[in-house]
Amino acid sequence: MSKKNKLHFVSIEGNWDKDIHDKRIAYGASILKEDEFSFAIASGTYAPPSYSSFYEGRLGEYTRETLIKEYGIQAMRILPAYLFPYSSTYTIIDAFANATLIGWVSCGLKKREEEINVLLEPSTSAFHGQRVEILNHRACKYLQKLGVRVELLCKNKLSYEALEREHQEEITRLQEMQKREGLITTGEWLDHGKRKSYDDMERMKEDLEEAFKETFQSAFCVDIYSFSDLERLLFTLLWNILAGKQTLSEKEFEDACSYIRLHLETDIPKETMLHMRKAIK
């Protein structure tokens, strides 16, 4: 869909420590500035009960606000994964949200005959990098069935040997999920006593629709899975903008259209714009 013929995402992995999280945002912002048709995935709701967070709200909201106010990233480029219906988030479920949003933007969570290429760059800490890479690789594996090939680029990670020396807790977590019947093999994990799976397409759709509903506060008047690629992209840009506000101005709508025209080098039919205006009411 981009000039490079490859969709580009940077997932900003949450951390409850402000200094660590701010560094992740800064690194993510540098990627977003390098490729102006890349998208940020702002994940992270609330800290699990055993942790305390520097931020009282949903961590992804802090990520969004910081990207906009401190780094000048347009709201339309920030996918609000923090709107997914999770009472708390952690690395395993953040990877599921990443895969869901990548699947939505790239193919509308529908099988494609022609392969779609995606680049995913997690913005995380060196000690966290191996686990983030492995989990996101497993979470995106299901997307291959839809014709979406995700290339992972995790630049910031320690070697396994360095982890053994300095971060034994990370080694323990990696070994646990890589067991024969563990998360990486089965794709399944327990969340508050409920079994979840990286290969659950229906759950992907349910979580995505809940996130949309929180923004639009009503049932959709159109079938979102019937959108064309152009309609889906415009709808997503508008969702990103509206995630942090009550109303959409005419200028913001036109800015989203201009963004598509510039980066896809295509015009947007009037019918498409009308369809999207109706869809976001």
RODO-2510 file (C-alpha; in nm, 4 decimals, decimal comma):
residues 281
     n   res          X          Y          Z
     1     m     0,0000     0,0000     0,0000
     2     s     0,2950     0,2375     0,0481
     3     k     0,5444     0,3543    -0,2104
     4     k     0,7818     0,0910    -0,0743
     5     n     0,5123    -0,1720    -0,1289
     6     k     0,5462    -0,2763     0,2333
     7     l     0,3322    -0,1670     0,5262
     8     h     0,5440    -0,0521     0,8175
     9     f     0,4477    -0,0636     1,1867
    10     v     0,6364     0,0229     1,5045
    11     s     0,4885    -0,1244     1,8218
    12     i     0,5771     0,0776     2,1287
    13     e     0,5976    -0,1762     2,4068
    14     g     0,4733    -0,0539     2,7430
    15     n     0,6768    -0,0376     3,0609
    16     w     0,5528     0,0802     3,3969
    17     d     0,8834     0,2643     3,4627
    18     k     0,8646     0,6161     3,3128
    19     d     1,2322     0,6426     3,2181
    20     i     1,2266     0,3086     3,0328
    21     h     0,8962     0,3845     2,8631
    22     d     1,0020     0,7330     2,7520
    23     k     1,3120     0,5866     2,5875
    24     r     1,0926     0,3402     2,3972
    25     i     0,8689     0,6234     2,2779
    26     a     1,1723     0,8227     2,1623
    27     y     1,3063     0,5276     1,9636
    28     g     0,9627     0,4624     1,8126
    29     a     0,9307     0,8288     1,7146
    30     s     1,2640     0,8125     1,5299
    31     i     1,1308     0,5249     1,3160
    32     l     0,8060     0,7106     1,2477
    33     k     0,9978     1,0164     1,1287
    34     e     1,2205     0,8104     0,9000
    35     d     0,9197     0,6593     0,7214
    36     e     0,6270     0,8999     0,7035
    37     f     0,3906     0,6235     0,5950
    38     s     0,4644     0,4074     0,8969
    39     f     0,2186     0,3559     1,1826
    40     a     0,2674     0,3429     1,5577
    41     i     0,0851     0,0835     1,7669
    42     a     0,0226     0,2371     2,1082
    43     s    -0,0568    -0,0532     2,3378
    44     g    -0,0843    -0,0844     2,7135
    45     t    -0,3926    -0,0376     2,9296
    46     y    -0,3440    -0,0643     3,3070
    47     a    -0,0709    -0,2303     3,5093
    48     p    -0,1441    -0,5827     3,6398
    49     p    -0,2270    -0,5962     4,0133
    50     s     0,1283    -0,6976     4,1051
    51     y     0,2770    -0,3822     3,9446
    52     s     0,2382    -0,0089     3,9844
    53     s     0,2562     0,2358     3,6949
    54     f     0,3917     0,5910     3,6765
    55     y     0,0783     0,6820     3,4769
    56     e    -0,2719     0,6645     3,6224
    57     g    -0,4554     0,6158     3,2945
    58     r    -0,4029     0,3635     3,0171
    59     l    -0,0359     0,3548     2,9279
    60     g    -0,1075     0,3696     2,5548
    61     e    -0,2792     0,7051     2,6075
    62     y     0,0442     0,8400     2,7522
    63     t     0,2311     0,7019     2,4506
    64     r    -0,0131     0,8705     2,2121
    65     e    -0,0008     1,2066     2,3907
    66     t     0,3791     1,2043     2,4026
    67     l     0,4202     1,1124     2,0360
    68     i     0,1891     1,3981     1,9373
    69     k     0,3029     1,6719     2,1786
    70     e     0,6758     1,6027     2,2056
    71     y     0,7585     1,4502     1,8678
    72     g     0,4997     1,6009     1,6344
    73     i     0,3609     1,2665     1,5126
    74     q     0,0147     1,3031     1,3590
    75     a    -0,2670     1,1426     1,5561
    76     m    -0,3908     0,9671     1,2407
    77     r    -0,0697     0,7581     1,2394
    78     i    -0,1120     0,6225     1,5936
    79     l    -0,3188     0,3046     1,6244
    80     p    -0,4881     0,3071     1,9694
    81     a    -0,4342    -0,0538     2,0785
    82     y    -0,4961     0,0636     2,4352
    83     l    -0,8680     0,0689     2,3479
    84     f    -0,8783    -0,3103     2,3274
    85     p    -1,0997    -0,4587     2,6028
    86     y    -0,8247    -0,5626     2,8445
    87     s    -0,8379    -0,4737     3,2132
    88     s    -0,4578    -0,4951     3,2189
    89     t    -0,1962    -0,5686     2,9578
    90     y     0,1345    -0,7500     2,9383
    91     t     0,3778    -0,8599     2,6679
    92     i     0,1832    -1,1697     2,5594
    93     i    -0,1431    -0,9897     2,4993
    94     d     0,0248    -0,6822     2,3491
    95     a     0,1587    -0,9151     2,0775
    96     f    -0,1973    -1,0372     2,0137
    97     a    -0,3184    -0,6781     1,9773
    98     n    -0,0291    -0,6036     1,7408
    99     a    -0,1188    -0,8990     1,5186
   100     t    -0,4866    -0,7994     1,5197
   101     l    -0,4165    -0,4430     1,4104
   102     i    -0,1626    -0,5502     1,1487
   103     g    -0,4185    -0,7961     1,0120
   104     w    -0,6888    -0,5304     1,0068
   105     v    -0,4847    -0,2594     0,8339
   106     s    -0,3159    -0,4911     0,5842
   107     c    -0,6005    -0,7161     0,4726
   108     g    -0,9125    -0,6391     0,6767
   109     l    -0,8711    -0,9781     0,8514
   110     k    -0,9735    -1,1508     0,5278
   111     k    -0,7725    -1,3959     0,3189
   112     r    -0,5880    -1,2480     0,0199
   113     e    -0,4541    -1,4303    -0,2811
   114     e    -0,1715    -1,1842    -0,3437
   115     e     0,0875    -1,1734    -0,0654
   116     i     0,0968    -0,8596     0,1471
   117     n     0,4344    -0,7694     0,2967
   118     v     0,4572    -0,6046     0,6374
   119     l     0,7506    -0,4800     0,8424
   120     l     0,7051    -0,4743     1,2207
   121     e     0,9646    -0,3028     1,4383
   122     p     0,9056    -0,3374     1,8117
   123     s     1,0357    -0,0422     2,0118
   124     t     1,1458    -0,2011     2,3356
   125     s     1,4384    -0,2346     2,5769
   126     a     1,7457    -0,4468     2,5084
   127     f     1,6770    -0,6869     2,7956
   128     h     1,3177    -0,7274     2,6736
   129     g     1,3929    -0,7603     2,3032
   130     q     1,4263    -1,1371     2,2644
   131     r     1,0928    -1,2073     2,4344
   132     v     0,9117    -0,9331     2,2417
   133     e     1,0491    -1,0634     1,9116
   134     i     0,9574    -1,4261     1,9810
   135     l     0,6060    -1,3409     2,0995
   136     n     0,5290    -1,1104     1,8085
   137     h     0,6613    -1,3651     1,5612
   138     r     0,4261    -1,6275     1,7076
   139     a     0,1312    -1,3891     1,7247
   140     c     0,1705    -1,2886     1,3585
   141     k     0,2121    -1,6483     1,2404
   142     y    -0,1642    -1,6860     1,1913
   143     l    -0,1652    -1,3940     0,9478
   144     q     0,0217    -1,6099     0,6961
   145     k    -0,3068    -1,7940     0,6392
   146     l    -0,4557    -1,4625     0,5276
   147     g    -0,1717    -1,3947     0,2841
   148     v     0,0134    -1,1511     0,5115
   149     r     0,3863    -1,2027     0,5584
   150     v     0,5276    -1,0132     0,8565
   151     e     0,8986    -0,9420     0,8730
   152     l     1,0153    -0,8644     1,2257
   153     l     1,3015    -0,6249     1,2835
   154     c     1,3986    -0,6087     1,6502
   155     k     1,7211    -0,4086     1,6491
   156     n     1,7406    -0,3485     2,0206
   157     k     1,7969    -0,6823     2,1929
   158     l     2,0624    -0,8520     2,3989
   159     s     2,2077    -1,1820     2,2900
   160     y     2,1012    -1,4973     2,4703
   161     e     2,4463    -1,5127     2,6288
   162     a     2,4141    -1,1580     2,7630
   163     l     2,0723    -1,2415     2,9050
   164     e     2,2187    -1,5447     3,0840
   165     r     2,4792    -1,3233     3,2443
   166     e     2,2674    -1,0220     3,3310
   167     h     1,8942    -1,1066     3,3208
   168     q     1,8244    -1,4555     3,4442
   169     e     1,4562    -1,3724     3,4954
   170     e     1,4222    -1,3148     3,1199
   171     i     1,5892    -1,6475     3,0494
   172     t     1,3380    -1,8206     3,2774
   173     r     1,0464    -1,6579     3,0946
   174     l     1,1872    -1,7503     2,7545
   175     q     1,2425    -2,1116     2,8569
   176     e     0,8925    -2,1401     2,9995
   177     m     0,7171    -2,0205     2,6836
   178     q     0,9419    -2,2313     2,4582
   179     k     0,8641    -2,5622     2,6297
   180     r     0,7279    -2,8433     2,4147
   181     e     0,3689    -2,7699     2,5143
   182     g     0,4295    -2,4039     2,5868
   183     l     0,2951    -2,0822     2,4411
   184     i     0,5159    -2,0704     2,1319
   185     t     0,4213    -2,4235     2,0248
   186     t     0,0495    -2,4117     2,1039
   187     g    -0,0187    -2,0402     2,0689
   188     e    -0,2330    -2,0643     2,3832
   189     w    -0,2145    -1,9016     2,7240
   190     l    -0,4340    -1,8431     3,0283
   191     d    -0,5631    -1,4945     3,1046
   192     h    -0,7569    -1,4573     3,4292
   193     g    -0,8423    -1,8277     3,4080
   194     k    -0,9644    -1,8083     3,0481
   195     r    -0,7817    -1,9801     2,7642
   196     k    -0,6780    -1,7526     2,4803
   197     s    -0,5011    -1,8215     2,1531
   198     y    -0,2943    -1,6346     1,8970
   199     d    -0,4793    -1,8350     1,6314
   200     d    -0,8290    -1,7197     1,7301
   201     m    -0,9646    -1,5102     1,4429
   202     e    -1,3037    -1,4615     1,6072
   203     r    -1,1395    -1,3192     1,9186
   204     m    -0,9339    -1,0840     1,7024
   205     k    -1,2527    -0,9502     1,5456
   206     e    -1,4351    -0,9237     1,8781
   207     d    -1,1532    -0,7280     2,0418
   208     l    -1,1152    -0,4993     1,7413
   209     e    -1,4862    -0,4258     1,7250
   210     e    -1,4926    -0,3447     2,0971
   211     a    -1,2089    -0,0981     2,0445
   212     f    -1,3988     0,0666     1,7589
   213     k    -1,7159     0,0859     1,9656
   214     e    -1,5395     0,2639     2,2508
   215     t    -1,4468     0,5408     2,0102
   216     f    -1,7695     0,5665     1,8140
   217     q    -2,0001     0,4882     2,1089
   218     s    -2,2521     0,3116     1,8880
   219     a    -2,3073     0,0096     1,6708
   220     f    -2,1742     0,0481     1,3189
   221     c    -2,4230     0,1331     1,0487
   222     v    -2,2063    -0,0485     0,7926
   223     d    -2,0270    -0,3814     0,7721
   224     i    -1,6632    -0,2927     0,8398
   225     y    -1,5483    -0,6179     0,6760
   226     s    -1,7054    -0,5106     0,3474
   227     f    -1,4790    -0,2048     0,3210
   228     s    -1,2493    -0,1721     0,0229
   229     d    -0,8793    -0,1312     0,1006
   230     l    -0,9095     0,2438     0,0504
   231     e    -1,2195     0,2717     0,2698
   232     r    -1,0565     0,0646     0,5430
   233     l    -0,7440     0,2799     0,5465
   234     l    -0,9447     0,6033     0,5609
   235     f    -1,1697     0,4597     0,8323
   236     t    -0,8614     0,3610     1,0354
   237     l    -0,6993     0,7042     1,0043
   238     l    -1,0232     0,8652     1,1237
   239     w    -1,0467     0,6172     1,4128
   240     n    -0,6926     0,7069     1,5161
   241     i    -0,7832     1,0779     1,5218
   242     l    -1,1108     1,0290     1,7086
   243     a    -0,9578     0,8019     1,9738
   244     g    -0,8546     1,1070     2,1715
   245     k    -1,1441     1,3459     2,1100
   246     q    -1,5210     1,3791     2,0781
   247     t    -1,5714     1,5179     1,7301
   248     l    -1,3982     1,5177     1,3943
   249     s    -1,3478     1,8501     1,2181
   250     e    -1,3758     1,8976     0,8438
   251     k    -1,0054     1,9830     0,8339
   252     e    -0,9120     1,6584     1,0088
   253     f    -1,1198     1,4601     0,7622
   254     e    -0,9522     1,6344     0,4703
   255     d    -0,6065     1,5891     0,6306
   256     a    -0,6657     1,2124     0,6412
   257     c    -0,7705     1,2136     0,2760
   258     s    -0,4654     1,4219     0,1816
   259     y    -0,2386     1,1805     0,3675
   260     i    -0,3714     0,8923     0,1563
   261     r    -0,3449     1,0875    -0,1676
   262     l     0,0156     1,1822    -0,0930
   263     h     0,1454     0,8436     0,0163
   264     l    -0,0570     0,6171    -0,2113
   265     e    -0,0504     0,8562    -0,5046
   266     t    -0,4191     0,7933    -0,5724
   267     d    -0,7401     0,9898    -0,5696
   268     i    -1,0250     0,9075    -0,3327
   269     p    -1,3670     0,8684    -0,4982
   270     k    -1,6438     1,0876    -0,3586
   271     e    -1,8432     0,7717    -0,2898
   272     t    -1,5671     0,6481    -0,0588
   273     m    -1,5586     0,9727     0,1373
   274     l    -1,9371     0,9726     0,1696
   275     h    -1,9345     0,6099     0,2841
   276     m    -1,6781     0,6895     0,5545
   277     r    -1,8684     0,9929     0,6788
   278     k    -2,1702     0,7693     0,7316
   279     a    -1,9632     0,4941     0,8935
   280     i    -1,8154     0,7154     1,1671
   281     k    -2,1397     0,8836     1,2760
***
